[in-house]
Structure formats: C-alpha cells, structure tokens
Amino acid sequence: MCFLGFLMASKYVNILPASGRKLLNGLVFSLLLPCLIFSQLGQAVTLEKMLEWWFIPMNVVLGSISGSIIGFIVASIVRPPYPFFKFSIIQIGIGNIGNVPLVLIAALCRDTSNPFGDSEKCSTDGTAYISFGQWVGAIILYTYVFNMLAPPPEGTFYIEDANLPLKSPAKDAPLEQVPLLLQEDAPEELDALKRGKIKQFLVFLHFKLNLKQILQPPIIASILAMFLGAIPFLKRLIFTTDAPLFFFTDSCIILGEAMIPCILLALGGNLIDGPGSSKLGFRTTAAIIFGRLVLVPPVGLGIVTLADKLGFLPAGDKMFKFVLLLQHTMPTSVLSGAVANLRGCGREAAAVLFWVHIFATISMAGWIVLYLNLLF
C-alpha cells in the first residue's frame, strides 16, 4: 500500500502531487484518525480501566527518556555536524507511538488465526491501548521536542545561508521562528501583565506549554472519548450498540476504517522526495537508524519486563504488554518531522524519516516475531 502511494506520487502517474499529499495528510490527521480514536477508545474505556492502564502513558514517558539517553550517547560518539547534535538525539529518542502501531494492530487482528483471540476484541483493545498513550506523546512532542529543535544562536540550521547572526527576531519574522520567551514584549502580553499576576501566569503557561499545538484533533478525540467513556450514563447514551446516539459512533467507526489505507498511501507518497539534500552525512544518518531501530527496543523490552515483574501491568493481558513493547520498537515519529520542519531543519528530518522507515520494515518484523514468541 505504501508502494501504491509512492507510485501515485511519482512524476509518471502524478495523482498525489505535493498539494494532494498535504490535503490527504490533513484529512487523516484532522478527521479519520480522531474518528478511529473516538470510536475505539470510547467503546473500550471505563474509569476502572483508565486507573488500570496508568502504565501506558508512563511507558511513553520512560520510552522518551531512555531513547533520549541512548540518543545522547550515540550522538556523543558519532559527533554529528554542527548544529545537529540535539536534532540527532530527538530522531533517536522519539518514536511513532500512534500511526504505525495502529496499522500493525489492525493488520494483526484482521487475521482470524491471530494469537490474541477474537479479531474484534483484539482490534478494539489494541486501538484503545495505543490511543490512551497518544495524549502524553503530544505533550512531549510540542514541549520537549519543540524546545530541543530550537535553531542555534546563528538563527538558522544552515549557517552558510545566514548573512548575519540573528541576535533578536525580526519584527516581520514568522511566528514559528520567534523564540517563545521573547514574545513577552508583544502589546498583548504587556496588557496581560497589567491585568494582574493570575492572567500573566496563564499567558506564560499558554506560550510555554504551546497549548494550541498540543490540543490537536487526535488529542481532543482522546480526551473526549476518555471523558464520555468514564461516565456510565454517557457511555450507554453514545457507545453501546442500542444507544440512541450510537449513530454518531457508528459514523466514526466507518470513517475510522479509512484511516489505515489513507495513512499508508500518504506515507508512501511522502517518501517520493527520497533522502533529499541532507547535511547530516552517511555516518550520522546510519547512527540514527541503528540507535532508533536496534538499540532502543532492547531497553524498552527491559522496561516492560521489569514493570511486569513489579506488578504494574494487568495480569494475563498479553495485548496490553504487546502494545507497550511496540511503543519502543517504532521508527522515528512522523510528527517530530513536522516539528523539525516548523523549526527550520525539515530537509534533514525528511531524509532521516525516509531511511528509518525503509529499514524499519525489516527491524519491526524481527522484533514482533521475538515479542510474540516471548508472550506465547
């Protein structure tokens, strides 16, 4: 399916040009993925289950910390070209905890002979577990990753393109190129300071946490599904098959089923640009691929095994443990590439995403075989 997307985006067919891929990506991110998360997570979640699933978001945090530590060690050894040291750490440390695992779970559960049992329950549970961890992943992405990928003091990642060092942002600079903490001189912020300390704190929190970026459609869908699913009356009103408002959930299920093929077509189309003109070099790119796909998964396996020994995981729920392991095994997050593009190092991010996803087809298959053998 990725190859079909690649073919459709090629100059020979050209059904999915750059503008079409942008629209398809927007459709997946703003409509299809939120619908899938809302329907599957809302049907599966309850207040008791949310308390039982507490280790899923914790696993995402631990995965980001351990991955970043591995990224720091690898970057310290390889010494990527300036100013891509922090960039290399992020490309190793932040994995795709949403889209790719959803595709893999859907493919695995579709097979009636899958080791997890009933196909429908397998798909619902797996999607719910993955969706439950996405909100914390978004917070990490738009706070930690956003700040780590800040441009160097020269003001650009492409030093030779900068005529003069940028001591302070230009007045007409795009918003995404202006450091967040330097925006306090704006008239709106000055007015906020005058209105009192409480509003000043809220404005500071808004910019510091980048709330507008965090509250993306998939995250809103996750929060809404958890809220409605945790209240028994609302759950019976919306998510049960004989509920008066089930038509809304049913519509979301239909739209959500289109997410998997559309995202694979979009991913294949996005790879048409190839590795591009990257300044990272072969040594750094190879180190990022090796660190992300080979070094991070064993550490994740150790984290999940230790959590299981300590009794943090639901007893006997093998799908739960499998999803936790998948979160440590994925290629670099596509959304981290979007943040990198926002911060001015999009070419290097595109090159890394291209090669990591190519080699991930081999590494993911190997790790999944190992996980299934360990679980069963």
N, C-alpha and C positions, 0 to 999 in steps of 0.2 A: 504493500500500500504506500509505503514511503517512496518506493521507486516510481510508482504511478504519479505521485505528487511531483517528484523530481522531473519526470518526463513531461508532465503538463506545464511545468515552469520553464522548460528548455526553450531555446530560440526556435527549435524546429516545430514545436506544437504551439507554445506561447498562449495557452489557455489561462495559465496562472501567472501573469506578469507581476512585477513588484507591487503594483497598486492592488491587484486581485488578492495577493498573498496577505497584504496588510488588512484588507477587508475580511478575509477568511479568519485570520488570527483574531481580529476584533470580535467576529461573530462567535468564535469558540470561547474566548475569554469572557465576553460580556453576557452571553445568553446560554450557550449549550452546556458549558462546564457548570455555571451556577445552577441550572436546572437539574443536572445529574446529581450534584451535591445535595441540593434541597430535597429531592425525592428520596434518594437512598439513605442519607444521614437522618432525615426526619422520620422515616419509617423504622429505622433500627434503634435510634437513641431513646433512652429514658434517663431520668435523673439518677437512678441507681447505676445505670451503665456508664454514665459520664464520670461518676465517682470511681467506678471500677476501671475505667480506661485512662486514668490520670497519667499513666506512664507513657502514653503515646506522645503528647506534646513535650514531656520531659525527654523522651528519646530523640526528638528533633533537636532540642537544645544541646543535649550531650553529643549528638552527631555533628552539630556545627562546631562545638568546642573542640572535640577530638580531631575533626577534619582540619580545622584551622591550625591546630598544633602540628599535625603532620605536614600541612602546607608550609608552615613556618620553617620546619626542619628541612624539607625538600628545597625550599627557596634559598635557605641559608647555604646549602651545599652547592646548588646549581648556580646561584647568583645571577638572576635574570637581569637583562639590561635595564638601566635606569630609564623611567621611574616605575617599573612594573613589578616591584617586589611585593607590595600589598595586593596587587592585581593577581599575582600567581597564587598567593595564599587563599584568596577568595575562590579562584577557579578550582582549587583542590578541596576546599573546605565546605562549599555549599552545593549540595546535591539536589536533584529533582525529586521532591517528595510528593508531588501531585500528579502531573500529567502522565508520565511514563509508568509509574506504578498502577494507575487506573487502567491503562491499556493492558498491562501484563495480567492483572487480576481478571479483567474481562475475558481475555483470551484463555486463561487457565480454567476459569469457572465454566466457560461455554462448553468445554469437553465433559460429557456425561461421566466419563471414567476418571475424573479428577480425584485426587486423594482426599479432598476436603468434604466430599459427600454431595448433598443436594445442590444442583447448579444455581438455583435461585437464591438459596440461603447463603451459599458461598459468595455470590456476586454482591448481595446486599450487605453482608457483614464486612467483606473486604473493602468495598467502596466507602462504607461508613467509617471504618478504622482510618483509612487514608484521609478522608475528608476532615476527620476530627483533628488531625495534626496540621492542617493547612493554615489555620489562622496564626499559629505561633511562627510558622515558616514565613508568613508575610511580614510579621513584625520584625523578625531577624533580617529579612531582605531589605526592608525600607528604612531600617535604622543602622544596624551594624554594617551591612554590605554597602549601603549608600554612603556612609561616612568613610569606610575603608577605601572606596574607589574615588575619593576626592582628588582632583587634579593636584599636581605638585606645585611648589611655590612659583614656578615659572608661569603657571596658569593654563598649561596645556600638556598633554602627554607626548605631543610631537614637538620636541624642543626646537628643532630646526625651523618649524613653522612659526615660531613666536619671534617677532621683531624686537619686542621689548618685554622684560619681565613685568608681570601684572601685579603691582603692589596692592591695588584695590580694584574691585569690579567696576567696569564702565557703567555709566548711567543707563545706556541702552542695551546692556548685556541681557541675554535671555535669562529667565528666572532660574532655569536649572543649572546655569553656570555661576550663579551667585551663591557663595557660602551662606549657609542658613543663619549663622550667628552674626553676619554682617548686615542682615536685613533689618536690624533694630532701629536704623536711622530713618526708615520709611515714615512718612507722616502718620500713617495709620497706627504704627507701633508707638510713636510719640504720644498720640492721643490716648492710646491704651494705657500708657504709663501714667497719664494724668488722671485717668478714671479710677485708679485705685490698684492696690497691690494684688487683689484677687484676680482681676482681669489681666493684669500684667503676667501673672503666673500662668494663666490659661493660654494666653497668646504665646508665651515662651514654650509651653508644653506642646502646643499645636505645631510650631515650627520645628522644635527639637525632635519630636517623635514622627514628624511628617505624616500626620493623621490622614490627610487627603489621599496620600499614596497607599497607606496601609489598608484603608477601607475600600478595597476593590470589590467588584461584583462577586467573585467566588467566596471572599471572606464574609461579605454581608449575607450571602446564602447560607454559609456555615453557621453563623451566629443566629440567623432566623430559624434555621432547622433545629438547632440545639434548644432554643427558647421554646418553640412550639412543641417539640418532641418531649421536653422535660415536664410539660404541664399536661396531665392525663386528659382533661376535658378538651383542650385544643388539639391534642393528638388524635382523639376519637373523632373530632369535628373535621379534620383535614386529611389525616394519613391512613385511616382504615378504609378498606375497600367499599364498605357500605355507608361511608360518611357522606353527609350532604354536600361537602365541599371537596370531595375526592376528585371531582372533575379537574380541579386545578393541579393536584398532584399527578393525576394521570397524564395531563398535558405536559407536565415537566418530565415525566418518565419518557414520553415519546420524543421530546426534544433532546433529552439527555442521551438517548441511544445514538443520536447522530454525532455526539462529541468524539467518540473513538475514531471513526473513519475520517472525520474532518481534521482532527488534530494530527493524524498521521499524514494526510495529504499536505497539510500546512508545513509539517516538519520536513517532509521530503522536498517540498518546494523551497523552503528556506535554505536548504543545503546546496541549491543551484549555484550560489555565488562561490562555492568552494572555499578553500583556505584563505583566499584573498591575499592582500599585501600586508603581512604581519611583521612587526618589528621584534617579535619575541625570539625568533630563531628556532632551529630544529631542536637544540639541546633543551631549552626551556619548555617548548611545547611537548616534547617527549616526556619530560619530567612531570609535567602537569597530568598528562594522560596516565602515566604509571602510578603517580600518587593517588589520583582520584579513583581509578578502577582496580588497582592491585593492593595498595597499602591501606586504604580506608576501610574496605569491607571486613578484613580480619579483626580490626579494632572494634568495629560495630558488632561483630559476632561475639567478641568477648564481653562487650557491654550488655548485650541482650542475654547472654548465658548467665552472667553474674546477677542480673536483675531477676531472672527466673529462679536461680538458686536462693535468692533472698526473699522470694515470695511476692515480688512486686507485680507479677503477671497473673491474669486469670488462669486458674488451674484447668488444664485439659483443652484450652482454646488454642489450637495449632495455627489457625488463620491469624489470630492476634500476633503470635510470635513471628509468623512468616512476614507479615506487613512490617513489623519492627525491623526485621533483617533487611527487607527490601529498601527501607529508608536509608540504609548505609551503603547500598550497592549501586545506586543510580548514577548516571553520568551527571555532569555539571548542569545546574539549573538553567533552563532557558530564560527564566525571568531575571537571573543575575546578569545575563547578556543584555537584557533590556535596560537594566540599571546602568550597566557599563556604557551602553550607547548614550544614555542620558548624561553620563559624567564625562564623555569625550574619548572613551577608549573602545568604541564599538567594533573597529576593524579587528583588533586582537581578540576580542570576545567571540566574534563570528568565526575566526579561524580555530580557536580552541573548541568551540561547540561543534564545529564540523568534524574535527578529528576525534574528539571524545565520543561523539555519537556513533561514528564509524566503528571504532574499536569496542564500544560498549555492547554491540550485538554479540560479540564473542564472550566478553567478560561476564555479562549478565547471565547468559545461558549457563556458563560454567558454575557461577555462584548459586544460581537457582537449583541446579542439579544437586549441589552439595547441601543446600538448605533442606531440600525435600528428603534427601537421604538421612539427614540428622533428625528431622521431625518425625519421619515414619520409619 
